[in-house]
Amino acid sequence: MEYRPRRREGEDSPRDGAACTSCPVDQGTAFPAPGRSSRPFRVEGMDCAEEVDALRREVGPVAGGAERLAFDLMAGQMFVLAPRDEVPDEAIVAAIRKAGLAGAPVEGGVGLVEVTRWQRHGRTVMTAASALFTGAGLVLHAIGSGSALIALGLVHGEGPVPLPARISYLLAVITGAWFIAPRAVRSARTLRPDMNLLMTVAVIGAILIGEWVEAATVAFLFALSLLLESWSVGRARRAVQKLMELAPPSARLRDPASGREREVAPDQVKVGDLVVVHAGERIPLDGEVVEGTSLVDTSPVTGESKPETAESGSTVYAGTIALDGTLVLRVTHPASDTVLARIIRQVAEAGRRRAKSERWVDRFARIYTPAVFVAAVLTATVAPLAGLGAWDDWIYRALVLLVIGCPCALVISTPVSVVAGLAAAARNGVLVKGGDLLEIPAGLATVALDKTGTLTVGRPEVVEVIAGDDHTVEELLAVAAALELRTGHPLGTAIVAAADRRGVSPLPAEDVRALAGRGIEGIVEGRPAWLGSHRLLEERGQEPPAMHEVLGRLARGGRTVVAVGRDDHVCGFIALADAARPEAAGAVRRLHALGVRHVVMLTGDNLETATEIAREIGIDEVHAGLLPADKVARLEQMRERGPLAFVGDGINDAPALALADLGIAMGGGGTDAAIETAHVALMSDDLDRIPWLVAHSRRALRIIRTNIVFALGVKALFVVLTFTGHASLWGAIAADTGASLLVIANGLRLLHTKID
């Protein structure tokens, strides 16, 4: 199964048009169309929009223009849309270094960036130094002025700040702005104001008007905010990278000739090789079990909490855990093409597809930052020119406005929330193929579902057993299982499984032979026995009127009825049907409770069978006897009710999955065509994941909107405080830093969302 995102009408796909995850700069750059070269580079230290802007300025000319670059902020990657023979990797890496960052090309999904100790820890060292110099300056200021209140700016002192304190404050500014000032210079040179320039101007302005405490405090707090922001973004990235840690670093390869085992890297194992997994170990590759039995914890891949039994013939997946037994498996997919590897790639690609709220924030930020600069200039000049106050006072207020105008809290909050939401969904067995798709489930008005293989298990199961006079259900199943034990027919497999669930062992049987199109017969415990259809019953002349009524009742809703007999009489009947999934009724109830107004069944099956299943599950509407084109036509009509999701599993469902606002495929048993076409894959084929996804989407939207409102609210409050003269520089930067950390922490809460 290949989990590839599909380009939807009117939007960009990850490789065909996705742009930067979070930047208030021009984001028109598209990912390359098929056939063009897209080269990813890992960029160390790309944590906010300003780094993206710097990369555009420095790498853009080398790559042939900024339009040939695209960025994934949450993955820390830059994409160069130029072939290697035209623009060598070395030239790109040199340009990244010129932008003040470290980078390396991504090979095989991994980009190993060589960074010096200073590049890795320099920001922490300079922030700590700025804190020490600011503290020392406050102490020297308090000693020199004779009052701690004066040093803190709470009381206006007489005379200038003492020279030793000024020197300490200046050192605090230099160390705090060490990594900020170069970017501010680049921003000023290109006439593209960013938050680094906002802060640098504010600090210089504070020094010029003699506000040394404010200058040092702003420099330190801004450096601290960038350090904490880098850590927080790193945590969101690590949430996705943890998926990669599910696959063990080695595999125990068995030599088929000698039987010896040796440990090798998973990417050295070929399809068809034998791999041994002991109890308690993670399975390194997808494969089919050829020896052994064990309970397997599939939750890392499917999100299903209940372990499954793996035995000879079972399929197991990389990243799952053998709990209590040793398994020998024949590898079916290479390390680069396991289900886990495809999930990891899909989650990474999903992060590049920006949600509507992200695109709105980006458009807002592109206008917002220059507007703050203009507002600050007008604040510093218009009021004093009009005689409404002293120059120093209004310049100070303009500097406060510059500080609180920093857009980082607003810009970073949304992508962090989206990536956290996608990672949490993947952990719970719900593979959402894009950040833009995470918002859709929240507003669904209709959920339409296919029947066979989606609402039902997709295979016949015994649903009712009627034993005749002088016979028991157990006896009936023992005889039927004896005849069907080795046939391999789907109905026979279901009967044998039903007997096994009841603890009934098949009786000894011999001379078993099939009756073409009618049934099967043989000798069971030395006596003739037979099993077959209504047609066989008629041929044997063993269907009295009373029995005909029983058969009619058992056959309701499209059931298949099998008669079981010994010698010349009927022992009883077994009714089989494609039964509803055990969780289907509960999932439909939860969808209704969440406010989804219409839950609809679309099926090609007959109306009687569909109605029976719908009644059992609680479906609102049934549309039966539909061809694939008919399903599409029905969905077109339903879209008038509002946002629509369609859930299916077969090749014939692909057109409907493509049409729906949200196509959801049953990823465990679904066909490749359905999974590739859909926007969401349910890895465990568990319908309970659908109402969970609706609730998860709504929670993600609430958090995103809360973050946006909170970030804008803090800024609006400080704008009011600034013009009324009640705001300070250190208070503004503290508020902005606090807002950034709070919105990031709020977004990361989505990582802890689990299915009940």
Stockholm file with secondary structure:
# STOCKHOLM 1.0

chainA/1-756         MEYRPRRREGEDSPRDGAACTSCPVDQGTAFPAPGRSSRPFRVEGMDCAEEVDALRREVGPVAGGAERLAFDLMAGQMFVLAPRDEVPDEAIVAAIRKAGLAGAPVEGGVGLVEVTRWQRHGRTVMTAASALFTGAGLVLHAIGSGSALIALGLVHGEGPVPLPARISYLLAVITGAWFIAPRAVRSARTLRPDMNLLMTVAVIGAILIGEWVEAATVAFLFALSLLLESWSVGRARRAVQKLMELAPPSARLRDPASGREREVAPDQVKVGDLVVVHAGERIPLDGEVVEGTSLVDTSPVTGESKPETAESGSTVYAGTIALDGTLVLRVTHPASDTVLARIIRQVAEAGRRRAKSERWVDRFARIYTPAVFVAAVLTATVAPLAGLGAWDDWIYRALVLLVIGCPCALVISTPVSVVAGLAAAARNGVLVKGGDLLEIPAGLATVALDKTGTLTVGRPEVVEVIAGDDHTVEELLAVAAALELRTGHPLGTAIVAAADRRGVSPLPAEDVRALAGRGIEGIVEGRPAWLGSHRLLEERGQEPPAMHEVLGRLARGGRTVVAVGRDDHVCGFIALADAARPEAAGAVRRLHALGVRHVVMLTGDNLETATEIAREIGIDEVHAGLLPADKVARLEQMRERGPLAFVGDGINDAPALALADLGIAMGGGGTDAAIETAHVALMSDDLDRIPWLVAHSRRALRIIRTNIVFALGVKALFVVLTFTGHASLWGAIAADTGASLLVIANGLRLLHTKID
#=GR chainA/1-756 SS CCCCCCCCTTSCCTTTTCCCSSCSSCCCCCCCCTTSCCEEEEEETCCSHHHHHHHHHHHHHHHTSGGGEEEETTTTEEEECSCTTTSCHHHHHHHHHHTTCEEEECBTTBCCCCCCHHHHHHHHHHHHHHHHHHHHHHHHHHHHHTCHHHHTTSSCCSSCCCHHHHHHHHHHHHHHTTTTHHHHHHHHHTTCCCHHHHHHHHHHHHHHTTCHHHHHHHHHHHHHHHHHHHHHHHHHHHHHHTTGGGSCSCEEEECTTTCCEEEECGGGCCTTCEEEECTTCBCCSCEEEEECCEEEECHHHHCCCSCEEECTTCEECTTCEECSSCEEEEECSCGGGSHHHHHHHHHHHHTTSCCHHHHHHHHHHHHHHHHHHHHHHHHHHHHHHTTSSCHHHHHHHHHHHHHHTCCHHHHHHHHHHHHHHHHHHHHTTEEECCGGGGGGGGGCSEEEEEIIIIIEEEEEEEEEEEECTTCCHHHHHHHHHHHHTTTCCHHHHHHHHHHHHTTCCCCCEEEEEEETTTEEEEEETTEEEEEECHHHHHHTTCCCHHHHHHHHHHTGGGCEEEEEEETTEEEEEEEEEEEECTTHHHHHHHHHHTTCCEEEEECSSCHHHHHHHHHHHTCSEEECSCCHHHHHHHHHHHGGGSCEEEEECSGGGHHHHHHSSEEEEETTTSCHHHHHHCSEEETTCCTTHHHHHHHHHHHHHHHHHHHHHHHHHHHHHHHHHHHTTCCCHHHHHHHHHHHHHHHHHHHHGGGGCCCC
#=GC SS_cons         CCCCCCCCTTSCCTTTTCCCSSCSSCCCCCCCCTTSCCEEEEEETCCSHHHHHHHHHHHHHHHTSGGGEEEETTTTEEEECSCTTTSCHHHHHHHHHHTTCEEEECBTTBCCCCCCHHHHHHHHHHHHHHHHHHHHHHHHHHHHHTCHHHHTTSSCCSSCCCHHHHHHHHHHHHHHTTTTHHHHHHHHHTTCCCHHHHHHHHHHHHHHTTCHHHHHHHHHHHHHHHHHHHHHHHHHHHHHHTTGGGSCSCEEEECTTTCCEEEECGGGCCTTCEEEECTTCBCCSCEEEEECCEEEECHHHHCCCSCEEECTTCEECTTCEECSSCEEEEECSCGGGSHHHHHHHHHHHHTTSCCHHHHHHHHHHHHHHHHHHHHHHHHHHHHHHTTSSCHHHHHHHHHHHHHHTCCHHHHHHHHHHHHHHHHHHHHTTEEECCGGGGGGGGGCSEEEEEIIIIIEEEEEEEEEEEECTTCCHHHHHHHHHHHHTTTCCHHHHHHHHHHHHTTCCCCCEEEEEEETTTEEEEEETTEEEEEECHHHHHHTTCCCHHHHHHHHHHTGGGCEEEEEEETTEEEEEEEEEEEECTTHHHHHHHHHHTTCCEEEEECSSCHHHHHHHHHHHTCSEEECSCCHHHHHHHHHHHGGGSCEEEEECSGGGHHHHHHSSEEEEETTTSCHHHHHHCSEEETTCCTTHHHHHHHHHHHHHHHHHHHHHHHHHHHHHHHHHHHTTCCCHHHHHHHHHHHHHHHHHHHHGGGGCCCC
//
